[in-house]
Amino acid sequence: MNAAGDPGRNALMLNELRLPTIGRLWAEFAQRSDKESWPASRFLGGLLEHELAERAKRRIERHRTESQMDVTKTLASFDFAEVPMLSKAHVMALASGDAWLDKGATVLIFGPPGVGKSHVGCGIGHALIDAGYRVLYMRTSELVQRLQAARQSLQLPQALARLDRYDLLILDDISYVRKDQAETSVLFELIAERYERKSILITANQPFSGWDSVFPDPGMTVAAIDRLVHHSTIFELNNVESYRSKEAARQQKLDRSILKTNRQRQSSSDNDKQPKDPNP
């Protein structure tokens, strides 16, 4: 019998076992093994390593898609020089996960609009996905609406339980949630449910003193903040010019430069087309 076995039967068994990478590579590996006289352990080990590597890659891709994060907002694309009060070393330490996720710690990022809060949060999230963790990014207002709908249908405990599958929940723009727009006690229930169990990263335009507009009553506001600041890392990105403002200014400067260059070229072209005086 051929050492490689029956190719058709092997393909069927590998498909049944859900080993697509081995199914794709085993014939090539078998040929090399026969030619180079590999030990059986090397042949099998090589196939298993490739299967595991591909499986990990597919899992990371799947987790990145389900995270709902902007794929361009990574730590590699974040300019730390533009935000000098933000410690790159501290952010990179958080990006490795480990201890702070194990104890359900919190990360809070404060600052005015446009300074890169969401970018930093997503950058940490992407790094954690690469490290094997699961992350979900949502606008806080959108999540509150979903949890409210779950409560109305008597499904809030199940909705909170489904969020437990994520090691990190990124709640962006918590300051835009308003208690007069809808009942936001569900947000407190989420915070209380994850307290010291699962981690949350929150971005906010307002400091804690402005959060009385988020929760239904002062007592709930204090209780929520108390849980969030316990085991927390807080970044304050104040006195930083908006990224969007700086980008707009750079684009305007570039546009003016292009316009000036085009005018100079047009002027030079017009001069070349002028008839020359035969009798200077």
NUTIPA-156318 format. One line per 2 residues: number of its first residue (from 1); for each residue x, y, z of N, C-alpha, C, O, CB. Coordinates in pm, whole numbers, plus 50000, padded with zeros to 5 digits. Glycine has a CB too. Example, Ala and Ser with C-alpha at 12.3 -4.5 7.8 and 13.67 -1.06 7.14 Angstrom:
1> 51319/49431/50780/51230/49550/50780/51320/49670/50780/51424/49668/50846/51131/49553/50905; 51285/49775/50708/51367/49894/50714/51290/50003/50787/51341/50114/50804/51408/49940/50572
//
This chain:
1> 50085/49880/50000/50000/50000/50000/50088/50125/50000/50191/50129/50067/49904/50001/50123; 50047/50226/49925/50122/50350/49920/50136/50410/50059/50040/50412/50137/50055/50451/49825
3> 50260/50460/50091/50286/50512/50226/50196/50630/50258/50163/50656/50374/50432/50554/50240; 50156/50701/50153/50071/50817/50174/49925/50779/50193/49842/50863/50225/50084/50914/50059
5> 49893/50651/50172/49756/50607/50187/49671/50644/50067/49723/50694/49967/49696/50666/50313; 49542/50620/50077/49447/50652/49970/49415/50801/49977/49351/50845/50072/49317/50566/49983
7> 49459/50879/49877/49438/51025/49883/49292/51064/49901/49260/51154/49979/49491/51089/49757; 49203/50995/49829/49062/51030/49841/49007/51003/49979/48934/51085/50034/48983/50953/49740
9> 49043/50889/50034/48995/50855/50168/49053/50950/50273/48984/50993/50365/49031/50709/50203; 49183/50982/50257/49246/51076/50351/49175/51211/50349/49150/51271/50453/49396/51095/50316
11> 49142/51257/50229/49076/51387/50215/48940/51386/50285/48903/51483/50351/49058/51424/50068; 48866/51275/50270/48736/51264/50335/48748/51265/50487/48670/51331/50556/48665/51138/50289
13> 48846/51191/50539/48864/51184/50684/48908/51319/50741/48861/51360/50847/48966/51076/50720; 48998/51386/50671/49045/51516/50719/48933/51620/50715/48925/51707/50802/49164/51565/50635
15> 48847/51610/50617/48732/51698/50610/48635/51670/50725/48581/51762/50785/48660/51683/50475; 48614/51542/50755/48527/51504/50864/48582/51552/50997/48507/51592/51086/48508/51352/50866
17> 48714/51548/51011/48779/51592/51135/48797/51743/51141/48847/51796/51240/48913/51525/51148; 48757/51812/51037/48771/51958/51027/48918/52000/51043/48952/52080/51130/48684/52028/51135
19> 49002/51944/50957/49144/51977/50954/49180/52025/50813/49253/51957/50741/49232/51853/50994; 49129/52143/50774/49148/52189/50635/49293/52216/50596/49332/52192/50482/49068/52313/50612
21> 49372/52266/50690/49511/52297/50656/49590/52169/50630/49666/52162/50534/49577/52378/50769; 49572/52069/50715/49637/51940/50690/49586/51880/50559/49663/51822/50482/49612/51842/50808
23> 49456/51896/50534/49401/51846/50409/49465/51910/50288/49479/51845/50184/49253/51870/50406; 49503/52036/50300/49566/52107/50190/49714/52072/50175/49767/52075/50064/49550/52255/50209
25> 49781/52040/50285/49926/52027/50283/49979/51884/50291/50095/51860/50259/49983/52104/50395; 49895/51787/50332/49950/51656/50367/50016/51586/50248/50118/51520/50266/49840/51568/50422
27> 49960/51601/50127/50018/51533/50011/50158/51585/49982/50250/51508/49954/49928/51551/49888; 50174/51718/49988/50306/51778/49965/50405/51734/50072/50519/51699/50042/50297/51932/49963
29> 50359/51734/50198/50444/51690/50308/50481/51543/50292/50593/51503/50323/50375/51714/50443; 50387/51461/50246/50415/51319/50229/50523/51296/50124/50610/51211/50141/50287/51244/50189
31> 50517/51373/50015/50618/51361/49911/50756/51398/49965/50854/51328/49941/50582/51448/49791; 50762/51510/50037/50890/51551/50095/50939/51450/50198/51059/51422/50207/50878/51690/50159
33> 50846/51397/50276/50884/51298/50377/50944/51175/50312/51045/51123/50359/50763/51259/50461; 50881/51127/50203/50934/51010/50133/51071/51040/50072/51162/50958/50078/50836/50965/50022
35> 51083/51160/50014/51207/51196/49945/51322/51217/50043/51436/51178/50015/51186/51322/49863; 51293/51279/50158/51400/51316/50252/51406/51222/50372/51485/51245/50464/51379/51458/50301
37> 51325/51117/50371/51327/51016/50478/51305/51078/50616/51382/51054/50709/51459/50940/50476; 51198/51158/50628/51166/51217/50757/51120/51108/50855/51058/51011/50815/51056/51325/50742
39> 51152/51126/50982/51089/51039/51083/50939/51069/51087/50896/51180/51055/51153/51061/51225; 50860/50970/51127/50715/50990/51130/50676/51106/51221/50580/51178/51191/50646/50862/51178
41> 50750/51127/51331/50718/51235/51425/50736/51371/51361/50661/51464/51390/50805/51224/51549; 50837/51385/51273/50858/51514/51206/50746/51540/51105/50696/51652/51096/50995/51517/51135
43> 50706/51439/51032/50598/51452/50934/50468/51494/51002/50403/51589/50959/50578/51320/50858; 50432/51422/51108/50308/51453/51179/50318/51588/51249/50225/51668/51245/50276/51343/51280
45> 50431/51614/51315/50449/51740/51388/50439/51861/51297/50379/51962/51333/50582/51740/51459; 50500/51852/51177/50495/51963/51084/50353/51995/51040/50314/52112/51032/50579/51932/50963
47> 50276/51891/51011/50136/51912/50972/50054/51974/51085/49975/52065/51062/50073/51780/50928; 50074/51923/51207/49998/51975/51321/50032/52121/51350/49944/52200/51384/50024/51890/51444
49> 50160/52156/51338/50200/52295/51362/50131/52390/51264/50084/52496/51303/50353/52309/51350; 50126/52350/51137/50061/52434/51037/49911/52444/51063/49852/52551/51047/50087/52380/50896
51> 49849/52334/51103/49706/52336/51131/49675/52429/51248/49580/52508/51243/49656/52194/51162; 49756/52420/51355/49734/52505/51471/49757/52652/51438/49682/52738/51484/49824/52463/51585
53> 49860/52681/51358/49890/52820/51321/49777/52880/51239/49737/52994/51262/50022/52827/51244; 49726/52804/51143/49616/52853/51061/49488/52869/51143/49411/52963/51122/49591/52758/50943
55> 49468/52776/51236/49349/52785/51320/49354/52911/51408/49254/52980/51425/49336/52659/51409; 49472/52940/51462/49489/53061/51543/49467/53187/51460/49406/53283/51506/49628/53064/51608
57> 49517/53185/51337/49500/53299/51248/49354/53323/51217/49306/53436/51221/49579/53279/51118; 49281/53215/51186/49138/53229/51157/49061/53278/51280/48968/53358/51268/49080/53095/51108
59> 49101/53230/51398/49033/53272/51520/49054/53421/51545/48960/53492/51581/49083/53190/51641; 49175/53469/51525/49204/53611/51544/49126/53695/51444/49071/53799/51480/49355/53638/51529
61> 49120/53651/51319/49044/53724/51218/48896/53729/51254/48830/53831/51236/49063/53660/51079; 48845/53618/51304/48704/53613/51344/48677/53706/51462/48577/53778/51464/48664/53469/51379
63> 48766/53704/51560/48750/53790/51677/48765/53938/51640/48699/54024/51698/48852/53753/51784; 48851/53968/51544/48867/54107/51504/48740/54158/51434/48699/54272/51454/48989/54123/51411
65> 48680/54073/51354/48557/54111/51286/48444/54134/51386/48371/54232/51376/48516/54004/51184; 48430/54043/51482/48320/54055/51578/48341/54171/51675/48245/54216/51737/48304/53926/51655
67> 48464/54219/51689/48493/54328/51783/48430/54460/51740/48405/54547/51824/48643/54346/51798; 48403/54476/51609/48343/54598/51553/48436/54719/51563/48389/54833/51555/48213/54628/51624
69> 48565/54696/51580/48660/54808/51588/48708/54848/51449/48716/54766/51358/48779/54771/51676; 48739/54975/51436/48801/55028/51314/48938/54962/51299/49023/54975/51387/48813/55185/51318
71> 48960/54893/51187/49085/54819/51169/49206/54911/51154/49320/54866/51168/49075/54728/51048; 49183/55040/51124/49294/55132/51107/49342/55191/51239/49450/55249/51246/49254/55244/51013
73> 49261/55177/51344/49296/55238/51473/49377/55141/51558/49325/55080/51652/49168/55282/51549; 49503/55127/51524/49594/55040/51597/49696/55126/51671/49708/55246/51644/49665/54941/51502
75> 49768/55066/51764/49872/55141/51834/49987/55177/51740/50055/55277/51762/49926/55060/51952; 50008/55097/51637/50114/55128/51541/50083/55255/51463/50175/55325/51420/50134/55011/51444
77> 49954/55286/51444/49916/55405/51367/49889/55525/51457/49853/55633/51408/49793/55375/51284; 49905/55509/51588/49882/55620/51681/50012/55697/51704/50115/55637/51733/49825/55569/51815
79> 50005/55829/51692/50123/55914/51709/50131/55959/51855/50068/56057/51895/50118/56038/51613; 50209/55886/51934/50222/55920/52076/50289/56056/52096/50267/56120/52199/50301/55812/52149
81> 50368/56100/52000/50435/56230/52014/50336/56345/52017/50365/56451/52071/50534/56251/51899; 50216/56323/51959/50114/56427/51957/50043/56439/52092/49975/56538/52119/50012/56399/51847
83> 50058/56336/52177/49991/56336/52307/50097/56306/52414/50101/56195/52467/49874/56229/52312; 50181/56403/52446/50295/56378/52534/50261/56333/52675/50344/56269/52740/50376/56501/52543
85> 50140/56364/52723/50105/56322/52860/50062/56175/52866/50038/56123/52975/49993/56410/52915; 50053/56109/52752/50013/55968/52749/50138/55881/52744/50217/55890/52650/49922/55940/52627
87> 50156/55798/52846/50274/55712/52854/50262/55595/52758/50176/55509/52775/50293/55661/52997; 50347/55593/52657/50345/55483/52561/50375/55350/52629/50314/55248/52599/50446/55508/52447
89> 50472/55352/52723/50510/55229/52793/50391/55174/52872/50369/55053/52876/50628/55256/52888; 50315/55263/52933/50198/55220/53012/50091/55160/52921/50032/55057/52952/50139/55339/53092
91> 50068/55226/52808/49968/55176/52713/50010/55040/52658/49927/54950/52646/49948/55276/52597; 50138/55025/52624/50185/54899/52568/50176/54787/52672/50153/54671/52638/50329/54913/52517
93> 50194/54822/52798/50181/54721/52905/50036/54674/52913/50011/54554/52930/50227/54779/53042; 49941/54767/52902/49799/54729/52903/49766/54643/52781/49683/54553/52789/49710/54854/52906
95> 49832/54672/52669/49803/54601/52545/49843/54454/52551/49798/54374/52469/49874/54668/52430; 49926/54419/52646/49966/54278/52660/49864/54197/52739/49868/54074/52738/50102/54268/52728
97> 49771/54267/52808/49665/54197/52880/49712/54143/53014/49759/54218/53099/49611/54086/52797; 49699/54013/53031/49742/53941/53150/49671/53989/53277/49549/53977/53288/49892/53956/53167
99> 49748/54042/53373/49700/54062/53510/49576/54150/53519/49482/54115/53591/49809/54122/53593; 49573/54263/53449/49460/54354/53466/49330/54296/53412/49223/54324/53467/49489/54487/53398
101> 49338/54217/53308/49218/54151/53258/49174/54038/53351/49055/54013/53368/49242/54096/53117; 49270/53972/53411/49238/53861/53501/49157/53906/53622/49074/53831/53674/49366/53792/53548
103> 49180/54029/53667/49106/54079/53784/48993/54173/53747/48935/54238/53834/49201/54150/53878; 48961/54181/53618/48849/54265/53576/48870/54412/53599/48777/54484/53635/48726/54222/53647
105> 48992/54459/53580/49023/54601/53602/48966/54688/53491/48922/54638/53387/49176/54621/53612; 48968/54818/53515/48906/54915/53425/49010/55013/53372/49105/55047/53441/48794/54990/53495
107> 48991/55057/53247/49071/55165/53190/48977/55279/53156/48876/55259/53089/49152/55117/53062; 49010/55400/53203/48929/55518/53178/49014/55621/53105/49122/55657/53150/48873/55578/53312
109> 48963/55669/52990/49037/55766/52910/48952/55892/52896/48846/55889/52834/49074/55707/52769; 49000/56001/52953/48928/56128/52952/48997/56227/52858/49119/56222/52839/48919/56187/53095
111> 48918/56315/52800/48975/56419/52715/48870/56477/52623/48766/56416/52601/49091/56365/52635; 48897/56596/52567/48801/56659/52476/48791/56581/52345/48873/56494/52319/48842/56805/52448
113> 48691/56612/52264/48675/56541/52136/48797/56557/52045/48860/56663/52041/48551/56591/52064; 48828/56450/51974/48930/56457/51870/49073/56440/51913/49163/56460/51831/48919/56583/51805
115> 49100/56403/52039/49238/56393/52084/49294/56250/52075/49411/56228/52107/49248/56441/52227; 49213/56155/52032/49263/56019/52013/49220/55918/52117/49280/55811/52126/49407/56022/52009
117> 49116/55949/52195/49072/55855/52299/49026/55722/52239/49068/55615/52283/48958/55917/52382; 48940/55732/52138/48889/55610/52075/49002/55532/52006/49003/55409/52006/48779/55644/51974
119> 49095/55606/51948/49208/55542/51880/49291/55460/51978/49327/55346/51950/49297/55647/51810; 49321/55519/52094/49398/55447/52195/49322/55325/52244/49379/55216/52258/49432/55539/52313
121> 49192/55343/52269/49111/55231/52316/49108/55117/52216/49127/55001/52253/48971/55276/52344; 49084/55150/52089/49083/55047/51985/49221/54986/51966/49233/54866/51939/49032/55105/51853
123> 49325/55068/51978/49460/55015/51964/49490/54909/52070/49548/54805/52040/49563/55128/51973; 49450/54936/52193/49466/54837/52300/49382/54713/52267/49427/54600/52286/49424/54895/52438
125> 49261/54736/52218/49173/54625/52184/49231/54535/52076/49227/54413/52087/49040/54676/52140; 49286/54595/51971/49347/54516/51862/49465/54434/51914/49481/54317/51877/49393/54608/51747
127> 49547/54495/51998/49662/54423/52053/49617/54305/52138/49679/54199/52135/49750/54517/52135; 49510/54324/52213/49459/54215/52297/49403/54102/52212/49419/53985/52247/49351/54268/52392
129> 49338/54135/52101/49290/54031/52011/49407/53951/51955/49400/53829/51946/49208/54093/51895; 49515/54019/51918/49635/53950/51870/49692/53857/51977/49752/53755/51945/49741/54052/51828
131> 49672/53895/52104/49723/53814/52215/49627/53701/52253/49656/53623/52344/49749/53902/52336; 49514/53692/52184/49422/53581/52208/49299/53613/52289/49222/53523/52323/49494/53475/52275
133> 49276/53742/52321/49159/53780/52399/49043/53820/52305/49063/53844/52186/49194/53897/52494; 48924/53827/52362/48807/53870/52287/48765/54009/52334/48760/54035/52454/48691/53768/52302
135> 48734/54096/52238/48704/54237/52267/48579/54277/52189/48557/54232/52077/48824/54328/52230; 48497/54363/52250/48382/54420/52180/48385/54571/52200/48395/54621/52312/48247/54360/52232
137> 48376/54643/52088/48370/54789/52090/48229/54834/52055/48171/54786/51957/48474/54851/51992; 48174/54927/52134/48043/54982/52101/48032/55126/52150/48092/55163/52252/47931/54897/52164
139> 47957/55207/52077/47917/55336/52130/47830/55309/52253/47742/55223/52250/47839/55422/52022; 47854/55382/52359/47780/55356/52482/47630/55375/52461/47550/55297/52514/47829/55448/52594
141> 47592/55477/52386/47450/55502/52362/47384/55385/52289/47270/55350/52318/47432/55631/52282; 47455/55325/52195/47401/55210/52121/47383/55090/52213/47282/55020/52206/47492/55174/52003
143> 47482/55066/52298/47472/54953/52389/47358/54972/52489/47286/54878/52520/47604/54932/52463; 47343/55095/52538/47234/55123/52632/47100/55095/52566/47011/55037/52629/47241/55270/52679
145> 47085/55134/52441/46959/55108/52369/46933/54958/52358/46820/54913/52374/46963/55172/52229; 47037/54882/52329/47020/54737/52317/46982/54674/52451/46897/54585/52458/47150/54673/52264
147> 47045/54721/52558/47014/54666/52689/46874/54706/52734/46805/54629/52801/47118/54711/52791; 46833/54827/52699/46697/54869/52730/46594/54780/52660/46494/54739/52719/46676/55016/52690
149> 46622/54750/52532/46532/54663/52456/46527/54523/52520/46422/54460/52526/46577/54654/52308; 46644/54477/52566/46649/54346/52631/46568/54346/52761/46500/54249/52792/46795/54305/52659
151> 46575/54456/52835/46497/54465/52959/46348/54464/52929/46271/54396/52997/46534/54592/53038; 46308/54537/52827/46166/54544/52794/46111/54408/52753/45993/54378/52775/46144/54645/52681
153> 46198/54325/52695/46153/54192/52655/46188/54087/52760/46183/53967/52734/46216/54153/52521; 46224/54135/52880/46257/54047/52993/46376/53956/52963/46381/53841/53006/46136/53963/53031
155> 46474/54010/52886/46590/53933/52846/46722/53997/52893/46829/53962/52844/46592/53916/52695; 46714/54092/52988/46834/54162/53030/46940/54070/53090/47057/54082/53053/46799/54270/53130
157> 46906/53978/53180/47010/53888/53233/47081/53809/53124/47203/53788/53131/46949/53791/53333; 47006/53764/53024/47067/53689/52915/47159/53780/52831/47265/53737/52787/46959/53626/52826
159> 47116/53905/52810/47198/53998/52732/47329/54029/52804/47435/54035/52741/47120/54129/52707; 47323/54048/52936/47444/54072/53014/47534/53949/53013/47656/53961/53008/47409/54111/53159
161> 47474/53831/53018/47552/53707/53017/47625/53691/52884/47738/53641/52881/47462/53586/53042; 47561/53732/52773/47627/53721/52642/47749/53811/52634/47845/53779/52564/47529/53756/52530
163> 47746/53924/52704/47862/54014/52703/47978/53956/52783/48092/54002/52769/47823/54149/52760; 47951/53856/52865/48057/53793/52944/48160/53719/52859/48270/53689/52905/47997/53698/53044
165> 48123/53690/52736/48217/53617/52651/48337/53704/52613/48440/53653/52568/48146/53568/52524; 48323/53836/52633/48430/53928/52595/48517/53962/52715/48466/54000/52821/48370/54057/52534
167> 48647/53948/52698/48741/53982/52805/48745/54132/52829/48767/54176/52942/48881/53931/52770; 48724/54210/52723/48723/54356/52736/48605/54412/52659/48582/54378/52543/48856/54417/52685
169> 48531/54499/52725/48421/54571/52662/48462/54718/52654/48486/54782/52757/48287/54553/52742; 48469/54772/52532/48507/54912/52512/48379/54994/52494/48307/54977/52395/48602/54929/52389
171> 48353/55083/52589/48237/55171/52583/48284/55311/52543/48345/55382/52623/48160/55175/52720; 48257/55348/52420/48306/55475/52368/48204/55586/52390/48084/55565/52376/48338/55462/52218
173> 48254/55703/52426/48170/55824/52439/48059/55808/52542/47943/55833/52511/48109/55859/52305; 48093/55769/52664/47990/55753/52768/47923/55887/52800/47809/55889/52844/48052/55693/52895
175> 47995/55997/52779/47940/56128/52813/47821/56167/52728/47745/56255/52766/48047/56233/52801; 47804/56103/52611/47693/56138/52523/47563/56070/52563/47457/56102/52507/47728/56103/52381
177> 47568/55978/52658/47446/55916/52708/47379/56015/52803/47445/56076/52887/47476/55779/52781; 47248/56032/52788/47175/56128/52871/47056/56059/52939/46978/55989/52874/47127/56249/52786
179> 47045/56080/53070/46937/56014/53143/46800/56066/53104/46699/55997/53123/46957/56032/53292; 46793/56188/53047/46664/56240/53007/46621/56189/52870/46507/56211/52829/46666/56391/53007
181> 46712/56120/52799/46678/56063/52669/46619/55923/52685/46534/55883/52606/46802/56059/52580; 46663/55851/52785/46615/55714/52807/46660/55669/52944/46745/55731/53007/46669/55617/52696
183> 46601/55560/52991/46640/55505/53120/46778/55441/53110/46797/55347/53032/46535/55402/53169; 46873/55491/53188/47011/55442/53176/47055/55360/53296/47175/55336/53314/47105/55559/53158
185> 46962/55317/53376/47003/55230/53488/47060/55098/53437/47132/55030/53510/46884/55203/53580; 47029/55061/53311/47086/54939/53254/47238/54950/53242/47309/54850/53250/47024/54910/53117
187> 47287/55074/53224/47431/55095/53216/47495/55065/53351/47602/55004/53357/47463/55238/53172; 47430/55109/53457/47481/55077/53590/47479/54926/53614/47573/54871/53672/47399/55149/53698
189> 47374/54860/53570/47367/54715/53589/47479/54644/53515/47534/54545/53564/47231/54662/53541; 47515/54694/53397/47627/54636/53322/47758/54654/53400/47836/54559/53414/47639/54701/53183
191> 47781/54776/53451/47903/54803/53527/47909/54715/53652/48013/54658/53684/47910/54952/53565; 47796/54706/53722/47792/54625/53843/47812/54477/53812/47877/54405/53888/47659/54645/53916
193> 47756/54432/53701/47767/54291/53663/47912/54251/53631/47954/54140/53662/47677/54262/53542; 47986/54341/53569/48123/54311/53527/48227/54343/53635/48344/54305/53623/48157/54387/53400
195> 48185/54413/53739/48277/54460/53843/48362/54345/53899/48310/54244/53948/48199/54526/53956; 48494/54363/53890/48594/54267/53939/48582/54130/53872/48636/54032/53923/48580/54252/54091
197> 48514/54122/53760/48501/53996/53687/48552/54010/53545/48636/53933/53499/48357/53949/53687; 48499/54109/53475/48535/54132/53336/48569/54279/53317/48507/54367/53377/48420/54088/53240
199> 48666/54306/53234/48718/54442/53220/48635/54530/53127/48568/54483/53035/48860/54438/53170; 48641/54660/53156/48574/54762/53074/48676/54873/53046/48753/54912/53134/48447/54820/53146
201> 48675/54923/52923/48751/55043/52887/48649/55148/52845/48567/55123/52757/48856/55014/52772; 48656/55264/52908/48558/55371/52883/48630/55497/52836/48732/55536/52892/48476/55400/53011
203> 48575/55560/52731/48623/55692/52691/48514/55794/52725/48395/55764/52714/48660/55697/52538; 48557/55913/52766/48461/56015/52809/48516/56154/52780/48634/56182/52801/48428/56001/52958
205> 48428/56241/52732/48466/56380/52709/48461/56463/52837/48525/56568/52846/48376/56443/52605; 48385/56415/52935/48366/56489/53059/48430/56415/53176/48434/56292/53176/48217/56513/53086
207> 48479/56488/53276/48529/56423/53397/48414/56365/53477/48297/56382/53441/48609/56522/53483; 48446/56297/53586/48342/56235/53669/48238/56336/53717/48121/56301/53734/48404/56166/53788
209> 48280/56459/53738/48187/56560/53789/48072/56587/53694/47969/56641/53735/48261/56690/53817; 48088/56550/53566/47981/56572/53469/47895/56450/53445/47805/56453/53361/48040/56616/53341
211> 47921/56342/53519/47848/56218/53493/47710/56213/53559/47638/56115/53543/47929/56101/53541; 47674/56317/53632/47541/56317/53692/47432/56329/53585/47314/56310/53614/47527/56430/53793
213> 47473/56361/53462/47377/56367/53352/47356/56232/53286/47270/56218/53199/47424/56467/53248; 47434/56132/53328/47428/56000/53264/47335/55905/53338/47252/55839/53275/47567/55939/53258
215> 47346/55899/53469/47271/55801/53548/47145/55865/53608/47140/55987/53626/47359/55743/53660; 47044/55784/53640/46914/55837/53685/46918/55918/53814/46836/56007/53832/46820/55725/53704
217> 47013/55888/53904/47016/55962/54030/47159/55970/54082/47244/55890/54043/46923/55897/54135; 47186/56067/54171/47321/56086/54223/47379/55963/54290/47498/55934/54277/47323/56199/54321
219> 47296/55888/54363/47345/55769/54431/47398/55666/54334/47501/55602/54359/47235/55709/54515; 47329/55650/54223/47373/55553/54123/47501/55601/54055/47588/55521/54021/47263/55529/54019
221> 47512/55732/54035/47632/55790/53975/47753/55761/54063/47857/55716/54014/47616/55942/53954; 47740/55787/54193/47850/55761/54287/47886/55613/54290/48004/55578/54290/47812/55809/54429
223> 47784/55527/54292/47810/55384/54297/47880/55334/54172/47969/55250/54180/47679/55308/54317; 47840/55387/54055/47904/55347/53930/48049/55392/53926/48138/55314/53892/47828/55406/53810
225> 48074/55518/53962/48211/55570/53961/48298/55494/54061/48414/55465/54033/48212/55721/53994; 48242/55462/54178/48317/55388/54280/48365/55254/54226/48479/55215/54251/48231/55367/54404
227> 48280/55184/54153/48318/55055/54097/48421/55070/53985/48512/54989/53972/48194/54982/54045; 48405/55175/53905/48495/55194/53792/48637/55233/53834/48734/55188/53774/48439/55298/53699
229> 48648/55317/53937/48781/55365/53975/48858/55261/54056/48981/55269/54067/48770/55493/54055; 48787/55162/54113/48855/55056/54186/48926/54966/54085/48864/54919/53990/48754/54974/54275
231> 49054/54941/54105/49134/54864/54009/49134/54931/53871/49114/54864/53770/49081/54720/53997; 49156/55061/53866/49149/55130/53737/49282/55193/53698/49368/55221/53781/49041/55237/53741
233> 49296/55213/53567/49402/55296/53511/49333/55413/53443/49243/55394/53361/49494/55215/53410; 49376/55536/53477/49310/55656/53424/49410/55737/53342/49519/55770/53389/49252/55742/53540
235> 49372/55768/53219/49450/55855/53132/49371/55983/53108/49252/55978/53074/49485/55784/52996; 49435/56096/53126/49371/56225/53102/49444/56295/52988/49558/56339/53004/49370/56313/53230
237> 49376/56304/52874/49438/56364/52754/49389/56508/52739/49317/56541/52644/49404/56281/52626; 49430/56591/52832/49387/56731/52831/49495/56819/52768/49610/56779/52754/49356/56779/52973
239> 49454/56940/52731/49546/57038/52670/49613/56982/52545/49730/57007/52520/49652/57081/52772; 49536/56906/52468/49584/56851/52342/49495/56902/52230/49373/56898/52240/49586/56694/52346
241> 49558/56951/52124/49480/56999/52010/49415/56880/51939/49476/56773/51926/49569/57080/51911; 49295/56899/51896/49220/56794/51829/49295/56740/51707/49345/56817/51625/49084/56845/51787
243> 49302/56607/51696/49361/56544/51578/49289/56590/51451/49352/56620/51350/49355/56391/51590; 49156/56596/51460/49080/56633/51342/49107/56778/51301/49113/56809/51183/48931/56613/51367
245> 49125/56865/51401/49156/57005/51370/49293/57016/51305/49312/57090/51208/49150/57090/51496; 49390/56942/51361/49524/56946/51304/49528/56887/51164/49598/56938/51077/49622/56873/51394
247> 49453/56780/51142/49449/56718/51010/49384/56812/50909/49428/56822/50795/49373/56585/51016; 49278/56881/50953/49212/56977/50864/49307/57091/50829/49311/57135/50714/49084/57032/50929
249> 49383/57140/50928/49479/57248/50903/49588/57203/50808/49628/57277/50718/49541/57297/51035; 49637/57080/50827/49740/57028/50736/49687/57014/50595/49757/57043/50498/49792/56891/50786
251> 49561/56969/50582/49502/56952/50449/49483/57087/50382/49507/57100/50262/49368/56879/50459; 49440/57190/50460/49423/57323/50402/49557/57378/50354/49566/57441/50248/49360/57419/50505
253> 49661/57355/50433/49794/57401/50395/49840/57331/50268/49898/57394/50179/49896/57378/50509; 49814/57201/50260/49852/57126/50140/49775/57175/50019/49831/57190/49910/49829/56977/50161
255> 49643/57200/50038/49561/57248/49927/49611/57383/49876/49617/57406/49755/49414/57259/49971; 49647/57472/49970/49699/57604/49929/49829/57590/49853/49854/57662/49756/49719/57695/50052
257> 49914/57497/49899/50042/57475/49832/50022/57423/49690/50090/57465/49597/50128/57378/49913; 49928/57329/49676/49900/57273/49543/49844/57380/49451/49881/57388/49334/49801/57156/49554
259> 49751/57463/49506/49691/57570/49427/49797/57669/49381/49796/57713/49267/49582/57642/49508; 49888/57704/49471/49995/57798/49438/50085/57741/49329/50123/57812/49235/50079/57832/49562
261> 50119/57613/49341/50205/57549/49242/50136/57545/49106/50199/57571/49004/50242/57405/49287; 50007/57513/49104/49934/57508/48978/49926/57645/48911/49936/57657/48789/49793/57454/49001
263> 49908/57748/48996/49904/57884/48940/50038/57923/48879/50043/57984/48772/49864/57985/49048; 50147/57886/48948/50280/57918/48896/50305/57847/48764/50363/57904/48671/50388/57880/48998
265> 50261/57720/48756/50279/57644/48632/50197/57704/48519/50243/57715/48406/50240/57497/48653; 50072/57745/48553/49986/57805/48452/50044/57936/48402/50041/57965/48282/49846/57828/48509
267> 50098/58017/48496/50158/58144/48458/50279/58123/48369/50297/58196/48271/50198/58223/48582; 50361/58025/48402/50479/57994/48322/50440/57947/48183/50503/57983/48084/50566/57888/48390
269> 50333/57865/48177/50285/57816/48048/50232/57929/47962/50257/57933/47841/50177/57710/48068; 50158/58023/48024/50103/58136/47950/50214/58224/47895/50203/58275/47783/50010/58219/48039
271> 50322/58243/47972/50434/58324/47926/50503/58260/47807/50548/58329/47715/50534/58345/48039; 50512/58126/47810/50578/58058/47699/50501/58071/47568/50558/58068/47459/50597/57911/47732
273> 50365/58087/47583/50281/58096/47463/50277/58237/47406/50229/58255/47294/50141/58051/47495; 50327/58338/47479/50327/58475/47428/50421/58488/47310/50533/58438/47316/50367/58574/47538
275> 50378/58557/47198/50469/58576/47083/50585/58664/47121/50570/58764/47190/50394/58637/46964; 50701/58626/47074/50822/58703/47107/50841/58820/47008/50813/58805/46889/50948/58610/47107
277> 50888/58933/47058/50911/59052/46976/51028/59026/46884/51139/59000/46932/50936/59178/47064; 51009/59032/46753/51122/59006/46660/51228/59113/46663/51342/59089/46622/51070/58992/46519
279> 51192/59235/46711/51291/59344/46718/51305/59394/46859/51250/59499/46892/51251/59460/46625; 51376/59322/46942/51389/59366/47079/51464/59498/47090/51485/59549/47200/51460/59259/47160
//
